């Protein structure tokens, strides 16, 4: 007999809310530890099929593991080198933009003169102060050591997760007494998350390539830096496509004029619309079955809990949360509210359906 069923509905609600508050408090406290582990888990989910394919081709287990880790290490090192090099160049070029910044600040201040703002030119100059960027970039570069250390921890965790994968299914069955239906549900969840991350990585790479070509054609400085930024921000649902264009558009305004900045912004909109709204949904199908409102709330919640990593993994983390909520009849209504239209997802089968209607 379920103990919760002996309580009244309001009492059950209070108990569940208290348990949720306790879990959130624990997650906030343990965020520095959980962040690299979560990132490693999702990287391992994507890398696991490659490991299985290499094992089927006769590659020894340890050889396949070390090859995957070596490739991941090389990719991370290349990204770190390109990013730090581009940031160094950007920092060194900032003093050359000061005159243009000053002119833009005067023009912007003149536009604000009729709006009732006190000392509009001074306010605009303070707002468009390149010295702020010059102080920000060194802080980003100084944190590169911490990023490298975290990356090594993530890589080591991925290695050990991949080592444990062959024995994971029997352990889960023994530990949680999974029924065949529960095991099928877990396999569908992992399959959907793996497919989402793989497709998202490919579309993010395509977005970065198109952004680099666009900025190169317009002659925007540090196009490789903004392309890398576009690659990472493309993982962030809803707001990522907006945030990625801001630095490049502002730099186009500083380098050239308003017309060029508007053309660059239009190019970003075309790229994001074609890849994010046309190509990606056609490849991904119905996705992970999360409503747009749930994605937006999850983006803020996971970002608050785990920072940038939480924002990158907002969609797969929310999918896992929906599965956990759907497992209990007391929390199943929350899972249904987080999913697509009720007509598309029958009650009690939110997570079992292979691919819902994620609308990112």
N, C-alpha and C positions, 0 to 999 in steps of 0.2 A: 504493500500500500504506500502511495506517495505521501510523505509527511506534509507537504504543502497543501494537499487537498483537505486536511483537517482544519485549516484556517479559513476565515472569511475572505472574500475577494479583496477588500481594502487591505487586510493584513498581509495577504500574499503580495499585493502590489508594493507595500512598504518593505517587505523582506527582500523582494527582487531589487527594488531601488537601492536599499542599503548595500546589498551584495554588489550591485553595479558600481556604487560610489567607492566601495572598498577596492574593487578591481582597478578602477581608474586611478586611485591613489597609489596602488602598488605599481601600476604601469608607469606612472609619472616618476616615481622614485627609482625604478629600475631602468628608465629609458636609456641611460648611457650604456648599459650592458645589453639591453634588448635590441637596440638599433642595429649594431653590426650583425647580430644573430639573425634578425629578420631579413636583412639584406642578403645574408649568406644563404638562408633557406630558399629564397626566391631565385637566386642565381643557380643554386643546386637543382631546383625544379627544372630550370631551362637546360642545364648541362646534363641532366640524367639521361635523356634519350641518346645523346651523343656517346655517353659511356656505354649504354646498352648496345648501341650499334657497333662500337669498336670491339666489345666482348664477343658479339656474334660473328665478327670477322676474324676472330682468333687472336686478337691482341691480348696479351697477358693483363690481368687486373691491375697490377701496380704500374705497369707501363702506360696503360690507358689513363689511369688517374693522374700520373705525373705529367703526361702530355696535355691533358685538359687544364691542369693547374698552370703549367708553363704558358699555354696560350692565353689564359686569363691574365696572368702576370704581365705578359708582353703587351696585351691590349691596355691594361691599366697604366703601365709605365709610359706607353706611347701617348695616351691621353694626358697624363700628368705633365710630360715634357712639352707637348704642344700648348697646353693651357698655361703653364708657367712662363713659357717663352713669349706667348702672345700678351700676357699680362705685363711682363717686363717691358715689351715694346710699347704697349699702351701707356704705361706710366711715363716712359721717357718722352713720349710725344705730347703729353698733356700740356707742358708749357707752351708749345707752339700753337695751341688752340686758344690761348688766353685772350688775344686781341679779338678774335671772332666771338668769344664768349662775351666780352665787354660790349661789343657792338650789338649783339643779340639782346643783351640785358637792357640796353638803352631803348632799343626798338620795342621790346616787350613792356618796359616801364612806360613808354609813351602811350602804348595801347591801353594800359591800366589807368592812365591819368584821368579819364572821364568816369571812372567807376567808383570814385570816392575813397580809394586806397591812399593812406598817408605815405608820403615819400615813395611813390611807386618805383622810381628808378633805383633807389637804394634797396628796396625790397626785392626787385628783380635781380639786381646785382648779387645780393646775398643768396638768392635762390639758385642762381646759375653760377655759383662760385666753383671754378675748377680745382681750387685748393682742397675742397672736400673730397673730390675724387682722388686727388694725389695722396690724401691721408688714408683713403679707403683701400686703394690697391696694395700698398705695403702691408696692410693688415691681412689682406687675402693671401699675399705671398708668404707672410710669416706663419700662416696657419697651414701651409702646404705640408710641413713636417707632420702635423697631427693627422692630416688626411692620409698621408702615406702610411703612417702607423696603423690607422683604422683599416685601411685597405689590406694591409698584411694580415690583420686579425680576421677580416672577412674572408680572405683567400684561404687561410688555414682552417677556418670553420667550414668553408665549402668542401675542402678536402676531406675532413672527417665525416661530414654529412654524406658525401658520396661513398665513403668507405662503408658506412652503416646502411646504405640503401637496400642491399640484398636481404638483410635481416629485419628490415623495418616492418614489413607487412606482417610476419608472424608475431612480432612484438606487439603491434597494435591490436591484433586479434586477441592475443592473450591478455593484454592489459585492460582493454576496454570491452572485451567480450562482444566484438563486432558481429552483427548478424550479416548474412549475405547481402541484404538490402543496404545496410549501413556501409559495408565494404564497397558496394557498387557506387553508393553516393560519394564516398571519399575519393574513389578513382575518377569519378566524373568531375569533382571539384578540382582535383589536382590537374586533370587533363585540360579543363577550361582555363585555369590559371596559367598553365604552361603555354597553351596556345595564345592566350592574350599577351603574355610577356614576349613571346617570340615575334608575333605580328607587330606589337608595339615597337620592339627594337628595330625591325625592318622599316616600318613607316617613319620612325624617328630618324633613322639613317638617311632615308629618302628626303625627309624634310630638311635635314642638315645640308645635304648635297645641293638641293634646290636653293636654299638660302645662301650658301656660299657662292653659287653661280650668279644669283641675282645681285649680290653685293659686289662681286668681282666685276660684273658688267657695268655697274654704276660707279666703280672706282672708290667704294667706301673702304676706309682703312680698317685693318684687322678683321677682314671678312672671316678668316678661319676661327677667330675667337667667338664671333657672333654665331657662326655655324655650330660650334660645339655647344654654345649656350642653347641654341634651338634644339639640338639633339636631346639634351637633358630635360629641358622644360616641356618638350613634347610628351613626356611621360606624365606631366602634371595635368589632370583633367580640367577642362573648362577655362581656367585662367592662364594656363601655360602658354597657349597660342597668343595671348595678348602680351604677356610679360616678355616673351622672346623678341618682340619687334621694337620695344621701347628704346634700348640702347642704340641699335642700328639706325633707327629713324632720327633720334636726337643727334647722332654723329653725322648723319647726312645733312641735317639742318646746319650744323656747325661747319662742316666742310664745304657745303655748296649753298643751297637756298631752300626756301619753303617748297618750291615746286618739286625739287629732287626728293625731299623728305616725304612728300605726299605720294610720289611714284613708288618709293621704296615701301611705304606702308601699304599701298595697293598691291605690290608684289607679294608681300607677306600674306595679305588677306587671300589672294588667289592661291598661293601655295597651301595655306592651312585649310582652305575650303576644299580644294581638289583632293588633298591627301587625307585630311581628317574627316571630311564630311561625305566624300564620294568614294575614294579608293579603299580606305580603311574599313568602312562598314561593309563594303562588298566582299572583302576578303574575310573579315571576322564574322560576318553573319550577324546573329542577334546578340553576340557578346556574352556578358556574364549576368544579365538579368537584374540590373540595378537601375532604379529610377534616377533621373537627372538631379532631382532635389536631394536624394540620398547621397549621390556622388559629391555634390557641393558641400553638404553638411559633413560628410566623411572627410573631405579634403581639409576642412578647417579643424576637425577633431583630431585626425591623425597627424596633421602638421603641428598642432599644439602639443601632442604627446611625444612625437618622435622627430620633430623638426623637418628638414628637407627630405630625409629618407621616408618619413611618414607621408609626405605629399606625393613622392614618386610612387609609392606602393599603396596609395589610397584605395584604388579600385580592387586589387587582389585582396588586401586586408579586409575590406568591407565584404567581399564575397565570402571569405572565411568566417567573418562575424555572422553573416546571414545564415550560414550553414549551422553554426552553433546555436543561434536563436531558434531556427526551425526544428532543431532536435527535440525541443521541449514544447508540450502543448501550452504551457504558461507563457512562453516568450514567442510562440509562433506568430501571433498578430503583429509583432514588431517586424519580423522577417517579411511578412506579406506587405506591410506598409513600405518597406524599403525596396520591394521589387517592382516590376512593371504592373500594368493594369491587371486587376483581379481576373478579368475574362481570359487573359493569356496564361495565368498561373493559378491553377486550382489550389485551394487551401490545403496545406500539408504537403505540397509538392514543390515548394519554391526552389529548393536546392537540387531536387532530384532531376529536374528538367535539364537536359544537357544544352546549356546556352539559352539564356533568357533574352531580355531585350534591353541590354545596357545602352543607354543613350548618352554618350559622352559629350 
